[in-house]
């Protein structure tokens, strides 16, 4: 059962997850599976995989987002981490953007079903947001979206002064840090910290890479 997998995964990660969160995630997982039969949303379909790679991964991100902040999730696909983040942090305003219309339709459906307020799914390319949301977001995140320098290049026109970008990466993220430092510096940004962690159930290693403006600390 997905509930058991979420509970066990949270225990392994040392994180608290409310029963109301688990109930919402159960609904989301059921809809994800249902839509995935006809729309290619995710290759991750097993209970343990969904719990670890989608939900606990998003719960770890939630530790780095503060209540009241506005978040943009770039290339959000099936709404991950955007929708689980909103479930874990209801006081955060979340906009998710993806260029694939069917994935945005799924996100909107899931958001209506879960009655998420302060959540919007936008069907667009990131570049089209520059005139609508300039310097708007406190946090811009992406999960396996692109290389760090490309992510920062796309995100920085949308980042509020004093904001931060958070890239969710796999094990290769460590190598990207070294390779991207010069390019990020030329854009006026630096990697302020990297948080490495392991997903529950032996599902692999991950890195949360936090990027801020130079001299912002």
N, CA and C atoms as a LAMMPS dump frame, in Angstrom:
ITEM: TIMESTEP
0
ITEM: NUMBER OF ATOMS
651
ITEM: BOX BOUNDS ff ff ff
-5.0000000000000000e+02 5.0000000000000000e+02
-5.0000000000000000e+02 5.0000000000000000e+02
-5.0000000000000000e+02 5.0000000000000000e+02
ITEM: ATOMS id mol type element x y z
1 1 1 N 0.844 -1.21 0
2 1 2 C 0 0 0
3 1 3 C 0.871 1.248 0
4 2 1 N 0.416 2.248 -0.723
5 2 2 C 1.186 3.476 -0.814
6 2 3 C 1.29 4.171 0.542
7 3 1 N 0.243 4.079 1.362
8 3 2 C 0.292 4.696 2.702
9 3 3 C 1.431 4.106 3.519
10 4 1 N 1.521 2.808 3.537
11 4 2 C 2.576 2.149 4.299
12 4 3 C 3.951 2.556 3.771
13 5 1 N 4.085 2.626 2.457
14 5 2 C 5.368 3.002 1.856
15 5 3 C 5.751 4.429 2.235
16 6 1 N 4.787 5.345 2.23
17 6 2 C 5.072 6.737 2.62
18 6 3 C 5.491 6.8 4.081
19 7 1 N 4.741 6.116 4.947
20 7 2 C 5.054 6.13 6.38
21 7 3 C 6.437 5.56 6.641
22 8 1 N 6.735 4.417 6.029
23 8 2 C 8.041 3.788 6.238
24 8 3 C 9.159 4.646 5.646
25 9 1 N 8.923 5.193 4.474
26 9 2 C 9.931 6.042 3.845
27 9 3 C 10.23 7.278 4.669
28 10 1 N 9.206 7.876 5.248
29 10 2 C 9.401 9.054 6.094
30 10 3 C 10.197 8.698 7.343
31 11 1 N 9.922 7.529 7.909
32 11 2 C 10.68 7.095 9.078
33 11 3 C 12.149 6.909 8.726
34 12 1 N 12.415 6.265 7.599
35 12 2 C 13.808 6.055 7.184
36 12 3 C 14.528 7.38 6.963
37 13 1 N 13.792 8.374 6.449
38 13 2 C 14.394 9.686 6.171
39 13 3 C 14.426 10.582 7.407
40 14 1 N 13.794 10.141 8.506
41 14 2 C 13.759 10.936 9.729
42 14 3 C 12.902 12.178 9.606
43 15 1 N 11.808 12.081 8.844
44 15 2 C 10.952 13.237 8.586
45 15 3 C 9.533 12.983 9.081
46 16 1 N 8.897 14.031 9.552
47 16 2 C 7.508 13.943 9.987
48 16 3 C 6.586 14.176 8.791
49 17 1 N 5.557 13.332 8.68
50 17 2 C 4.544 13.506 7.643
51 17 3 C 3.176 13.375 8.308
52 18 1 N 2.345 14.393 8.181
53 18 2 C 1.031 14.391 8.808
54 18 3 C 0.104 13.401 8.116
55 19 1 N -0.871 12.901 8.879
56 19 2 C -1.836 11.974 8.301
57 19 3 C -2.605 12.624 7.152
58 20 1 N -2.921 13.917 7.297
59 20 2 C -3.62 14.632 6.226
60 20 3 C -2.762 14.695 4.963
61 21 1 N -1.451 14.839 5.136
62 21 2 C -0.539 14.813 3.989
63 21 3 C -0.6 13.456 3.29
64 22 1 N -0.546 12.389 4.075
65 22 2 C -0.543 11.046 3.502
66 22 3 C -1.835 10.785 2.745
67 23 1 N -2.962 11.224 3.307
68 23 2 C -4.254 11.036 2.638
69 23 3 C -4.26 11.733 1.278
70 24 1 N -3.77 12.968 1.234
71 24 2 C -3.714 13.708 -0.034
72 24 3 C -2.773 13.03 -1.025
73 25 1 N -1.649 12.53 -0.537
74 25 2 C -0.691 11.858 -1.415
75 25 3 C -1.255 10.539 -1.952
76 26 1 N -2.064 9.856 -1.149
77 26 2 C -2.723 8.634 -1.629
78 26 3 C -3.628 8.954 -2.823
79 27 1 N -4.389 10.033 -2.709
80 27 2 C -5.277 10.449 -3.799
81 27 3 C -4.456 10.808 -5.033
82 28 1 N -3.403 11.57 -4.817
83 28 2 C -2.538 11.989 -5.931
84 28 3 C -1.92 10.779 -6.628
85 29 1 N -1.426 9.82 -5.845
86 29 2 C -0.814 8.62 -6.421
87 29 3 C -1.828 7.824 -7.234
88 30 1 N -3.061 7.716 -6.731
89 30 2 C -4.096 6.974 -7.458
90 30 3 C -4.404 7.642 -8.796
91 31 1 N -4.496 8.962 -8.802
92 31 2 C -4.768 9.684 -10.051
93 31 3 C -3.581 9.594 -11.007
94 32 1 N -2.381 9.643 -10.455
95 32 2 C -1.179 9.527 -11.274
96 32 3 C -1.17 8.196 -12.018
97 33 1 N -1.488 7.126 -11.313
98 33 2 C -1.529 5.802 -11.935
99 33 3 C -2.639 5.717 -12.987
100 34 1 N -3.799 6.276 -12.643
101 34 2 C -4.946 6.207 -13.56
102 34 3 C -4.636 6.927 -14.88
103 35 1 N -4.136 8.153 -14.779
104 35 2 C -3.822 8.92 -15.983
105 35 3 C -2.643 8.324 -16.739
106 36 1 N -1.745 7.697 -16.011
107 36 2 C -0.532 7.174 -16.632
108 36 3 C -0.829 6.024 -17.604
109 37 1 N -2.031 5.446 -17.484
110 37 2 C -2.404 4.368 -18.406
111 37 3 C -2.581 4.893 -19.831
112 38 1 N -2.94 6.153 -19.961
113 38 2 C -3.188 6.721 -21.29
114 38 3 C -2.276 7.903 -21.623
115 39 1 N -1.705 8.542 -20.596
116 39 2 C -0.814 9.692 -20.797
117 39 3 C 0.533 9.363 -20.163
118 40 1 N 1.597 9.569 -20.889
119 40 2 C 2.933 9.25 -20.38
120 40 3 C 3.367 10.308 -19.362
121 41 1 N 3.056 10.063 -18.092
122 41 2 C 3.377 11.014 -17.029
123 41 3 C 4.662 10.65 -16.301
124 42 1 N 4.843 9.367 -16.009
125 42 2 C 5.998 8.942 -15.223
126 42 3 C 6.281 7.467 -15.469
127 43 1 N 7.557 7.101 -15.385
128 43 2 C 7.939 5.69 -15.47
129 43 3 C 7.963 5.047 -14.092
130 44 1 N 7.718 5.844 -13.07
131 44 2 C 7.762 5.378 -11.68
132 44 3 C 6.346 5.023 -11.255
133 45 1 N 6.075 3.727 -11.034
134 45 2 C 4.7 3.297 -10.771
135 45 3 C 4.538 2.428 -9.525
136 46 1 N 5.611 1.849 -8.994
137 46 2 C 5.506 1.002 -7.805
138 46 3 C 5.342 1.833 -6.542
139 47 1 N 4.726 1.252 -5.523
140 47 2 C 4.47 1.981 -4.273
141 47 3 C 5.747 2.547 -3.663
142 48 1 N 6.758 1.683 -3.503
143 48 2 C 8 2.147 -2.874
144 48 3 C 8.679 3.228 -3.709
145 49 1 N 8.656 3.049 -5.025
146 49 2 C 9.281 4.044 -5.905
147 49 3 C 8.555 5.383 -5.847
148 50 1 N 7.223 5.351 -5.923
149 50 2 C 6.445 6.594 -5.85
150 50 3 C 6.691 7.28 -4.52
151 51 1 N 6.657 6.485 -3.436
152 51 2 C 6.844 7.065 -2.095
153 51 3 C 8.219 7.705 -1.97
154 52 1 N 9.261 6.998 -2.408
155 52 2 C 10.63 7.496 -2.222
156 52 3 C 11 8.573 -3.229
157 53 1 N 10.806 8.273 -4.519
158 53 2 C 11.337 9.149 -5.568
159 53 3 C 10.462 10.365 -5.842
160 54 1 N 9.171 10.252 -5.563
161 54 2 C 8.284 11.391 -5.768
162 54 3 C 7.961 12.121 -4.463
163 55 1 N 7.535 11.372 -3.449
164 55 2 C 6.979 12.022 -2.269
165 55 3 C 8.02 12.367 -1.205
166 56 1 N 8.859 11.421 -0.814
167 56 2 C 9.874 11.727 0.201
168 56 3 C 10.909 12.69 -0.371
169 57 1 N 11.249 12.54 -1.627
170 57 2 C 12.15 13.487 -2.289
171 57 3 C 11.586 14.912 -2.206
172 58 1 N 10.282 15.053 -2.451
173 58 2 C 9.64 16.365 -2.35
174 58 3 C 9.559 16.839 -0.903
175 59 1 N 9.386 15.896 0.02
176 59 2 C 9.32 16.263 1.452
177 59 3 C 10.665 16.823 1.913
178 60 1 N 11.753 16.286 1.406
179 60 2 C 13.08 16.813 1.751
180 60 3 C 13.228 18.23 1.199
181 61 1 N 12.778 18.464 -0.026
182 61 2 C 12.793 19.822 -0.581
183 61 3 C 12.017 20.784 0.308
184 62 1 N 10.89 20.329 0.856
185 62 2 C 10.042 21.193 1.676
186 62 3 C 10.774 21.749 2.896
187 63 1 N 11.822 21.053 3.345
188 63 2 C 12.615 21.546 4.464
189 63 3 C 13.347 22.84 4.108
190 64 1 N 13.503 23.108 2.823
191 64 2 C 14.278 24.26 2.362
192 64 3 C 13.389 25.392 1.838
193 65 1 N 12.08 25.266 2.071
194 65 2 C 11.13 26.282 1.632
195 65 3 C 10.361 26.777 2.847
196 66 1 N 10.229 28.098 2.96
197 66 2 C 9.569 28.695 4.128
198 66 3 C 8.122 29.068 3.814
199 67 1 N 7.27 28.982 4.839
200 67 2 C 5.874 29.39 4.69
201 67 3 C 5.793 30.822 4.169
202 68 1 N 4.85 31.055 3.267
203 68 2 C 4.641 32.386 2.727
204 68 3 C 5.463 32.693 1.491
205 69 1 N 6.417 31.838 1.159
206 69 2 C 7.241 32.094 -0.015
207 69 3 C 6.479 31.713 -1.293
208 70 1 N 6.896 32.33 -2.398
209 70 2 C 6.349 31.973 -3.705
210 70 3 C 7.38 31.122 -4.429
211 71 1 N 6.907 30.004 -4.996
212 71 2 C 7.797 29.007 -5.597
213 71 3 C 7.396 28.776 -7.047
214 72 1 N 8.379 28.718 -7.923
215 72 2 C 8.172 28.285 -9.304
216 72 3 C 8.889 26.96 -9.494
217 73 1 N 8.154 25.961 -10
218 73 2 C 8.761 24.667 -10.331
219 73 3 C 8.856 24.574 -11.848
220 74 1 N 10.071 24.568 -12.366
221 74 2 C 10.322 24.574 -13.799
222 74 3 C 10.39 23.162 -14.355
223 75 1 N 9.656 22.921 -15.456
224 75 2 C 9.667 21.594 -16.067
225 75 3 C 9.077 20.556 -15.149
226 76 1 N 7.894 20.853 -14.614
227 76 2 C 7.342 20.066 -13.5
228 76 3 C 6.743 18.725 -13.921
229 77 1 N 6.565 18.491 -15.212
230 77 2 C 6.082 17.185 -15.653
231 77 3 C 4.728 16.836 -15.075
232 78 1 N 4.673 15.774 -14.307
233 78 2 C 3.424 15.335 -13.684
234 78 3 C 3.106 16.116 -12.409
235 79 1 N 3.835 17.213 -12.175
236 79 2 C 3.553 18.033 -10.992
237 79 3 C 4.411 17.679 -9.801
238 80 1 N 5.604 17.171 -10.077
239 80 2 C 6.503 16.769 -9.006
240 80 3 C 7.82 17.509 -9.166
241 81 1 N 8.257 18.24 -8.182
242 81 2 C 7.791 18.276 -6.789
243 81 3 C 6.663 19.259 -6.491
244 82 1 N 6.123 19.978 -7.478
245 82 2 C 5.208 21.085 -7.206
246 82 3 C 4.011 20.698 -6.336
247 83 1 N 3.294 19.632 -6.723
248 83 2 C 2.079 19.273 -5.985
249 83 3 C 2.394 18.678 -4.609
250 84 1 N 3.322 17.705 -4.483
251 84 2 C 3.667 17.258 -3.128
252 84 3 C 4.198 18.391 -2.248
253 85 1 N 4.977 19.32 -2.81
254 85 2 C 5.451 20.455 -2.023
255 85 3 C 4.282 21.255 -1.491
256 86 1 N 3.287 21.516 -2.334
257 86 2 C 2.099 22.253 -1.9
258 86 3 C 1.342 21.493 -0.821
259 87 1 N 1.295 20.173 -0.931
260 87 2 C 0.629 19.349 0.095
261 87 3 C 1.369 19.466 1.434
262 88 1 N 2.699 19.374 1.381
263 88 2 C 3.487 19.444 2.61
264 88 3 C 3.553 20.86 3.182
265 89 1 N 3.496 21.869 2.312
266 89 2 C 3.63 23.267 2.719
267 89 3 C 2.443 24.066 2.178
268 90 1 N 1.262 23.934 2.781
269 90 2 C 0.08 24.605 2.231
270 90 3 C 0.17 26.125 2.231
271 91 1 N 1.033 26.707 3.084
272 91 2 C 1.156 28.163 3.151
273 91 3 C 2.117 28.725 2.107
274 92 1 N 2.618 27.871 1.224
275 92 2 C 3.503 28.303 0.139
276 92 3 C 2.688 28.451 -1.141
277 93 1 N 2.925 29.51 -1.881
278 93 2 C 2.278 29.694 -3.181
279 93 3 C 3.148 29.052 -4.255
280 94 1 N 2.55 28.171 -5.055
281 94 2 C 3.314 27.391 -6.027
282 94 3 C 2.75 27.593 -7.426
283 95 1 N 3.635 27.899 -8.359
284 95 2 C 3.312 27.864 -9.784
285 95 3 C 4.211 26.826 -10.426
286 96 1 N 3.613 25.914 -11.169
287 96 2 C 4.4 24.918 -11.912
288 96 3 C 4.245 25.216 -13.394
289 97 1 N 5.319 25.03 -14.132
290 97 2 C 5.282 25.295 -15.57
291 97 3 C 5.864 24.108 -16.318
292 98 1 N 5.178 23.733 -17.399
293 98 2 C 5.681 22.662 -18.261
294 98 3 C 5.187 22.932 -19.676
295 99 1 N 5.997 22.517 -20.658
296 99 2 C 5.66 22.768 -22.057
297 99 3 C 4.749 21.702 -22.652
298 100 1 N 4.47 20.622 -21.902
299 100 2 C 3.635 19.526 -22.403
300 100 3 C 2.209 19.703 -21.873
301 101 1 N 1.285 19.957 -22.773
302 101 2 C -0.08 20.284 -22.377
303 101 3 C -0.78 19.203 -21.578
304 102 1 N -0.599 17.928 -21.951
305 102 2 C -1.296 16.844 -21.254
306 102 3 C -0.847 16.733 -19.798
307 103 1 N 0.407 17.036 -19.555
308 103 2 C 0.899 16.976 -18.184
309 103 3 C 0.313 18.11 -17.347
310 104 1 N 0.148 19.267 -17.957
311 104 2 C -0.475 20.39 -17.247
312 104 3 C -1.956 20.106 -16.987
313 105 1 N -2.633 19.479 -17.945
314 105 2 C -4.029 19.099 -17.721
315 105 3 C -4.147 18.159 -16.525
316 106 1 N -3.219 17.212 -16.415
317 106 2 C -3.237 16.316 -15.256
318 106 3 C -3.027 17.097 -13.967
319 107 1 N -2.067 17.993 -13.96
320 107 2 C -1.81 18.78 -12.753
321 107 3 C -3.043 19.574 -12.32
322 108 1 N -3.698 20.198 -13.278
323 108 2 C -4.905 20.979 -12.962
324 108 3 C -6.006 20.09 -12.41
325 109 1 N -6.152 18.903 -13.004
326 109 2 C -7.132 17.943 -12.507
327 109 3 C -6.816 17.544 -11.063
328 110 1 N -5.556 17.211 -10.795
329 110 2 C -5.157 16.795 -9.448
330 110 3 C -5.347 17.933 -8.452
331 111 1 N -5.011 19.156 -8.861
332 111 2 C -5.156 20.313 -7.961
333 111 3 C -6.621 20.56 -7.612
334 112 1 N -7.512 20.407 -8.591
335 112 2 C -8.954 20.562 -8.313
336 112 3 C -9.428 19.476 -7.359
337 113 1 N -9.017 18.253 -7.612
338 113 2 C -9.447 17.127 -6.784
339 113 3 C -8.98 17.304 -5.339
340 114 1 N -7.765 17.804 -5.179
341 114 2 C -7.176 17.988 -3.842
342 114 3 C -7.538 19.327 -3.214
343 115 1 N -8.261 20.164 -3.987
344 115 2 C -8.689 21.485 -3.505
345 115 3 C -7.483 22.32 -3.05
346 116 1 N -6.46 22.337 -3.884
347 116 2 C -5.255 23.093 -3.557
348 116 3 C -5.474 24.572 -3.863
349 117 1 N -5.32 25.408 -2.874
350 117 2 C -5.41 26.85 -3.055
351 117 3 C -4 27.425 -3.076
352 118 1 N -3.784 28.43 -3.938
353 118 2 C -2.44 28.972 -4.065
354 118 3 C -1.541 28.083 -4.896
355 119 1 N -2.164 27.366 -5.835
356 119 2 C -1.415 26.519 -6.767
357 119 3 C -1.919 26.796 -8.173
358 120 1 N -0.996 26.944 -9.125
359 120 2 C -1.363 27.173 -10.519
360 120 3 C -0.43 26.381 -11.428
361 121 1 N -0.999 25.689 -12.399
362 121 2 C -0.219 24.95 -13.384
363 121 3 C -0.302 25.695 -14.713
364 122 1 N 0.835 26.057 -15.252
365 122 2 C 0.904 26.903 -16.446
366 122 3 C 1.489 26.114 -17.607
367 123 1 N 0.765 26.097 -18.725
368 123 2 C 1.258 25.443 -19.935
369 123 3 C 2.028 26.468 -20.744
370 124 1 N 3.338 26.4 -20.671
371 124 2 C 4.174 27.392 -21.346
372 124 3 C 5.625 26.954 -21.305
373 125 1 N 6.43 27.603 -22.129
374 125 2 C 7.873 27.512 -21.986
375 125 3 C 8.309 28.558 -20.965
376 126 1 N 9.357 28.271 -20.239
377 126 2 C 9.8 29.176 -19.171
378 126 3 C 10.065 30.579 -19.718
379 127 1 N 10.641 30.68 -20.909
380 127 2 C 10.998 31.982 -21.471
381 127 3 C 9.788 32.897 -21.652
382 128 1 N 8.606 32.302 -21.817
383 128 2 C 7.406 33.116 -22.026
384 128 3 C 6.9 33.76 -20.738
385 129 1 N 7.47 33.38 -19.6
386 129 2 C 7.033 33.929 -18.318
387 129 3 C 7.726 35.243 -17.968
388 130 1 N 8.773 35.599 -18.699
389 130 2 C 9.602 36.739 -18.289
390 130 3 C 8.818 38.041 -18.206
391 131 1 N 7.892 38.27 -19.131
392 131 2 C 7.144 39.526 -19.107
393 131 3 C 6.017 39.511 -18.083
394 132 1 N 5.555 38.314 -17.717
395 132 2 C 4.425 38.186 -16.782
396 132 3 C 4.876 38.112 -15.33
397 133 1 N 6.004 37.442 -15.086
398 133 2 C 6.462 37.214 -13.712
399 133 3 C 7.908 37.701 -13.495
400 134 1 N 8.255 38.915 -13.884
401 134 2 C 9.651 39.344 -13.689
402 134 3 C 9.993 39.482 -12.209
403 135 1 N 11.113 38.882 -11.815
404 135 2 C 11.594 38.988 -10.429
405 135 3 C 10.505 38.656 -9.414
406 136 1 N 9.728 37.629 -9.691
407 136 2 C 8.533 37.334 -8.913
408 136 3 C 8.747 36.312 -7.79
409 137 1 N 9.644 35.323 -7.998
410 137 2 C 9.643 34.142 -7.15
411 137 3 C 10.769 34.153 -6.122
412 138 1 N 10.417 33.759 -4.892
413 138 2 C 11.414 33.629 -3.826
414 138 3 C 12.282 32.394 -4.02
415 139 1 N 11.667 31.344 -4.554
416 139 2 C 12.369 30.079 -4.79
417 139 3 C 12.006 29.58 -6.183
418 140 1 N 13.007 29.187 -6.942
419 140 2 C 12.766 28.521 -8.225
420 140 3 C 13.455 27.168 -8.156
421 141 1 N 12.696 26.13 -8.426
422 141 2 C 13.239 24.784 -8.299
423 141 3 C 13.073 24.016 -9.606
424 142 1 N 13.87 22.997 -9.752
425 142 2 C 13.721 22.077 -10.88
426 142 3 C 14.272 20.729 -10.447
427 143 1 N 13.72 19.686 -11.033
428 143 2 C 14.208 18.339 -10.723
429 143 3 C 14.649 17.674 -12.022
430 144 1 N 15.965 17.433 -12.111
431 144 2 C 16.536 16.796 -13.306
432 144 3 C 16.071 17.494 -14.576
433 145 1 N 15.991 18.821 -14.527
434 145 2 C 15.444 19.61 -15.635
435 145 3 C 16.498 19.894 -16.698
436 146 1 N 17.656 20.356 -16.275
437 146 2 C 18.733 20.671 -17.22
438 146 3 C 20.02 20.842 -16.423
439 147 1 N 21.106 21.1 -17.12
440 147 2 C 22.36 21.362 -16.429
441 147 3 C 22.259 22.665 -15.642
442 148 1 N 23.075 22.772 -14.592
443 148 2 C 22.953 23.893 -13.66
444 148 3 C 23.028 25.246 -14.352
445 149 1 N 23.997 25.42 -15.255
446 149 2 C 24.162 26.729 -15.878
447 149 3 C 22.957 27.089 -16.748
448 150 1 N 22.348 26.081 -17.389
449 150 2 C 21.158 26.329 -18.206
450 150 3 C 19.968 26.664 -17.319
451 151 1 N 19.815 25.937 -16.237
452 151 2 C 18.756 26.2 -15.259
453 151 3 C 18.846 27.633 -14.741
454 152 1 N 20.027 28.038 -14.32
455 152 2 C 20.209 29.388 -13.78
456 152 3 C 19.969 30.443 -14.855
457 153 1 N 20.456 30.192 -16.072
458 153 2 C 20.246 31.128 -17.161
459 153 3 C 18.774 31.367 -17.444
460 154 1 N 17.958 30.31 -17.378
461 154 2 C 16.523 30.442 -17.598
462 154 3 C 15.815 31.071 -16.4
463 155 1 N 16.265 30.737 -15.205
464 155 2 C 15.538 31.125 -14.001
465 155 3 C 15.823 32.54 -13.519
466 156 1 N 17.02 33.082 -13.762
467 156 2 C 17.383 34.309 -13.052
468 156 3 C 16.51 35.519 -13.384
469 157 1 N 15.907 35.655 -14.589
470 157 2 C 15.012 36.798 -14.794
471 157 3 C 13.732 36.73 -13.966
472 158 1 N 13.432 35.549 -13.442
473 158 2 C 12.195 35.341 -12.689
474 158 3 C 12.414 35.355 -11.178
475 159 1 N 13.658 35.378 -10.744
476 159 2 C 13.986 35.259 -9.318
477 159 3 C 13.925 36.619 -8.634
478 160 1 N 13.231 36.669 -7.504
479 160 2 C 13.144 37.903 -6.724
480 160 3 C 14.502 38.241 -6.113
481 161 1 N 14.711 39.505 -5.817
482 161 2 C 15.942 39.917 -5.149
483 161 3 C 16.033 39.191 -3.804
484 162 1 N 17.167 38.588 -3.537
485 162 2 C 17.34 37.827 -2.299
486 162 3 C 16.805 36.412 -2.374
487 163 1 N 16.283 36.013 -3.55
488 163 2 C 15.734 34.668 -3.697
489 163 3 C 16.819 33.634 -3.938
490 164 1 N 16.397 32.394 -4.115
491 164 2 C 17.344 31.3 -4.318
492 164 3 C 16.762 30.28 -5.288
493 165 1 N 17.641 29.605 -5.949
494 165 2 C 17.269 28.507 -6.833
495 165 3 C 17.692 27.199 -6.166
496 166 1 N 16.88 26.175 -6.326
497 166 2 C 17.199 24.874 -5.748
498 166 3 C 17.086 23.829 -6.85
499 167 1 N 18.224 23.246 -7.21
500 167 2 C 18.262 22.198 -8.232
501 167 3 C 18.274 20.843 -7.545
502 168 1 N 17.329 19.984 -7.912
503 168 2 C 17.245 18.628 -7.375
504 168 3 C 17.953 17.702 -8.358
505 169 1 N 19.07 17.134 -7.921
506 169 2 C 19.935 16.376 -8.816
507 169 3 C 20.232 14.985 -8.268
508 170 1 N 20.641 14.107 -9.168
509 170 2 C 21.116 12.791 -8.779
510 170 3 C 22.583 12.836 -8.399
511 171 1 N 23.249 11.68 -8.337
512 171 2 C 24.656 11.637 -7.917
513 171 3 C 25.581 12.479 -8.793
514 172 1 N 25.265 12.608 -10.079
515 172 2 C 26.111 13.381 -10.988
516 172 3 C 26.073 14.873 -10.698
517 173 1 N 25.16 15.294 -9.82
518 173 2 C 25.069 16.704 -9.47
519 173 3 C 26.357 17.246 -8.874
520 174 1 N 27.122 16.388 -8.195
521 174 2 C 28.388 16.818 -7.596
522 174 3 C 29.371 17.233 -8.685
523 175 1 N 29.424 16.465 -9.759
524 175 2 C 30.304 16.811 -10.877
525 175 3 C 29.838 18.093 -11.557
526 176 1 N 28.522 18.284 -11.64
527 176 2 C 27.99 19.496 -12.253
528 176 3 C 28.411 20.739 -11.486
529 177 1 N 28.479 20.621 -10.157
530 177 2 C 28.865 21.771 -9.329
531 177 3 C 30.234 22.278 -9.763
532 178 1 N 31.178 21.376 -9.871
533 178 2 C 32.54 21.76 -10.253
534 178 3 C 32.576 22.364 -11.649
535 179 1 N 31.87 21.747 -12.566
536 179 2 C 31.913 22.187 -13.955
537 179 3 C 31.163 23.493 -14.191
538 180 1 N 30.19 23.815 -13.321
539 180 2 C 29.324 24.97 -13.572
540 180 3 C 29.755 26.225 -12.83
541 181 1 N 30.735 26.123 -11.911
542 181 2 C 31.058 27.269 -11.054
543 181 3 C 31.407 28.529 -11.842
544 182 1 N 32.233 28.396 -12.877
545 182 2 C 32.643 29.584 -13.645
546 182 3 C 31.443 30.189 -14.381
547 183 1 N 30.633 29.321 -15.011
548 183 2 C 29.472 29.802 -15.756
549 183 3 C 28.474 30.499 -14.841
550 184 1 N 28.265 29.948 -13.652
551 184 2 C 27.336 30.579 -12.709
552 184 3 C 27.867 31.929 -12.256
553 185 1 N 29.163 31.995 -12.003
554 185 2 C 29.77 33.258 -11.595
555 185 3 C 29.594 34.338 -12.637
556 186 1 N 29.702 33.963 -13.916
557 186 2 C 29.526 34.945 -14.987
558 186 3 C 28.096 35.455 -15.061
559 187 1 N 27.154 34.678 -14.533
560 187 2 C 25.757 35.1 -14.477
561 187 3 C 25.426 35.853 -13.192
562 188 1 N 26.403 35.915 -12.264
563 188 2 C 26.187 36.624 -11.012
564 188 3 C 25.677 35.758 -9.884
565 189 1 N 25.883 34.448 -10.005
566 189 2 C 25.375 33.52 -8.989
567 189 3 C 26.478 32.582 -8.508
568 190 1 N 26.224 31.965 -7.365
569 190 2 C 27.152 30.986 -6.817
570 190 3 C 26.377 29.879 -6.123
571 191 1 N 27.013 28.739 -5.961
572 191 2 C 26.404 27.638 -5.208
573 191 3 C 26.676 27.886 -3.736
574 192 1 N 25.62 28.157 -2.99
575 192 2 C 25.793 28.493 -1.573
576 192 3 C 25.855 27.259 -0.698
577 193 1 N 25.23 26.164 -1.119
578 193 2 C 25.376 24.912 -0.368
579 193 3 C 24.853 23.749 -1.203
580 194 1 N 25.303 22.569 -0.853
581 194 2 C 24.794 21.344 -1.45
582 194 3 C 24.458 20.376 -0.327
583 195 1 N 23.239 19.844 -0.366
584 195 2 C 22.814 18.894 0.652
585 195 3 C 22.679 17.515 0.008
586 196 1 N 23.63 16.598 0.256
587 196 2 C 23.523 15.241 -0.273
588 196 3 C 22.694 14.36 0.674
589 197 1 N 21.912 13.462 0.106
590 197 2 C 21.099 12.577 0.943
591 197 3 C 20.782 11.294 0.181
592 198 1 N 20.315 10.307 0.923
593 198 2 C 19.925 9.037 0.318
594 198 3 C 18.409 8.879 0.425
595 199 1 N 17.81 8.426 -0.643
596 199 2 C 16.381 8.137 -0.612
597 199 3 C 16.129 6.841 0.156
598 200 1 N 14.952 6.711 0.763
599 200 2 C 14.638 5.459 1.468
600 200 3 C 14.532 4.277 0.51
601 201 1 N 14.522 3.074 1.067
602 201 2 C 14.398 1.814 0.338
603 201 3 C 15.562 1.589 -0.624
604 202 1 N 16.713 2.238 -0.357
605 202 2 C 17.856 2.082 -1.238
606 202 3 C 17.623 2.578 -2.652
607 203 1 N 16.809 3.624 -2.783
608 203 2 C 16.413 4.124 -4.101
609 203 3 C 17.398 5.112 -4.706
610 204 1 N 18.554 5.259 -4.085
611 204 2 C 19.576 6.077 -4.72
612 204 3 C 19.972 7.311 -3.943
613 205 1 N 21.02 7.96 -4.437
614 205 2 C 21.55 9.169 -3.817
615 205 3 C 21.061 10.399 -4.574
616 206 1 N 20.884 11.484 -3.832
617 206 2 C 20.399 12.731 -4.408
618 206 3 C 21.183 13.9 -3.839
619 207 1 N 21.079 15.042 -4.517
620 207 2 C 21.685 16.291 -4.056
621 207 3 C 20.687 17.425 -4.231
622 208 1 N 20.563 18.248 -3.197
623 208 2 C 19.84 19.52 -3.303
624 208 3 C 20.875 20.621 -3.378
625 209 1 N 20.949 21.286 -4.515
626 209 2 C 21.952 22.307 -4.742
627 209 3 C 21.288 23.673 -4.681
628 210 1 N 21.709 24.483 -3.704
629 210 2 C 21.102 25.802 -3.485
630 210 3 C 22.003 26.867 -4.122
631 211 1 N 21.393 27.692 -4.954
632 211 2 C 22.125 28.711 -5.725
633 211 3 C 21.584 30.083 -5.377
634 212 1 N 22.475 31.012 -5.046
635 212 2 C 22.065 32.373 -4.685
636 212 3 C 22.934 33.383 -5.443
637 213 1 N 22.508 34.646 -5.413
638 213 2 C 23.288 35.701 -6.041
639 213 3 C 24.621 35.838 -5.319
640 214 1 N 25.654 36.21 -6.046
641 214 2 C 26.96 36.429 -5.446
642 214 3 C 26.865 37.451 -4.312
643 215 1 N 27.544 37.147 -3.209
644 215 2 C 27.58 38.023 -2.037
645 215 3 C 26.225 38.183 -1.37
646 216 1 N 25.315 37.23 -1.605
647 216 2 C 23.986 37.323 -0.99
648 216 3 C 24.002 36.837 0.448
649 217 1 N 24.991 36.019 0.799
650 217 2 C 25.024 35.454 2.157
651 217 3 C 25.542 36.455 3.167
